[in-house]
Amino acid sequence: MKTIGVVTSGGDAPGMNAAIRAIARVAYSKNLHVLGFEKGWEGLLTNTVTRLTPRNVGGIIQSGGTILRTSRCPEFKEKKGIRKAAETLDSNKVHGLIVIGGDGSFRGALELSRETDALIIGIPATIDNDVFGTEETIGFDTAVNTAVAEIDKIRDTAISLERIFIVEVMGRTRGFLAATIGLTVGAEVILVPEAKHEIKEIFQIIKENIAKGKRSGIIVAAEGIGDTRELAREIEKEIRREVRLSIIGYAQRGGSPTARSRLLASLFADKAVQLLLEEKGSRIVGLQNGRVADIELKKSCTTKKPLDLSLLKLAKVLAT
């Protein structure tokens, strides 16, 4: 093991830069060369690469996004693209590749592992927190805190104007963000793709809260639950109170990573480099029972991470 590569793929997540920094510096301490492929998988198809050293990764631990940049790369989904990426690794004499990204990135990494002799390790970095094999992903804590800060401000307005607010957070297919955010802001209703919701039940909860003397309310909804604008109109029509929709959107992806996201980035990066030095590949690192561990890449890609629905039950109790 002499040269390793790094790629950030898919959607960006706060803490990716902290992971890049840690990989470069841990690898340097082990006398390894580090090459960063730019713009995600596209960099492996075009051989767009930059040398990463302890010095040129300085001053990025606090920065959101990724200095290597990232992109969606349809060409990489084709066999021809994957083979081209394998050729790029071979031409650069890359013996190990660390992929920083989410479940989609890892599925691409799994396909690439079948076409190259380079060892591949995945570092889970996605605000969705939907990667099997880790209790928490890099960037999740930051995204939660970003949303919580915004909703706390919205709550002030909701109380002042006696309104109900629906706050839409990211989560097209999974509700990890919505569940954690909803619980921690004291939302009266939390809507996630994993749990079917009935509009009449939402009406009933709001009516019961009004009967108890509550004059405002917060509904946290993952974007994947459906049309939140239509939901706001239906609630307003039924309850006869003002309902407003606030979509937090891409603000959750950006910003300076929290201490928690930086810590995980550093620990995961160190573990990834160690696995490569041990000549282990096709694995991802993650947090399991509070400790940094690793599992097979294939298992991570083929297993759906379950959402703890007990969070929704607890939130309902706490919101009474």
CORLINRA-V680210 format. One record per helix or strand of 2 or more residues. SS is the DSSP state (~ for helix, > for strand). FROM is the first residue (numbers start at 1). LEN is the number of residues. If there is no record, write none. Layout:
ss->SS from->FROM len->LEN
ss->SS from->FROM len->LEN
This chain:
ss->> from->3 len->6
ss->~ from->16 len->14
ss->> from->33 len->5
ss->~ from->41 len->6
ss->> from->49 len->4
ss->~ from->74 len->4
ss->~ from->79 len->13
ss->> from->96 len->6
ss->~ from->103 len->11
ss->> from->119 len->7
ss->~ from->140 len->22
ss->> from->164 len->6
ss->~ from->176 len->10
ss->> from->189 len->3
ss->~ from->199 len->14
ss->> from->217 len->6
ss->~ from->223 len->3
ss->~ from->228 len->12
ss->> from->243 len->5
ss->~ from->249 len->4
ss->~ from->259 len->19
ss->> from->283 len->6
ss->> from->291 len->6
ss->~ from->297 len->6
ss->~ from->310 len->9
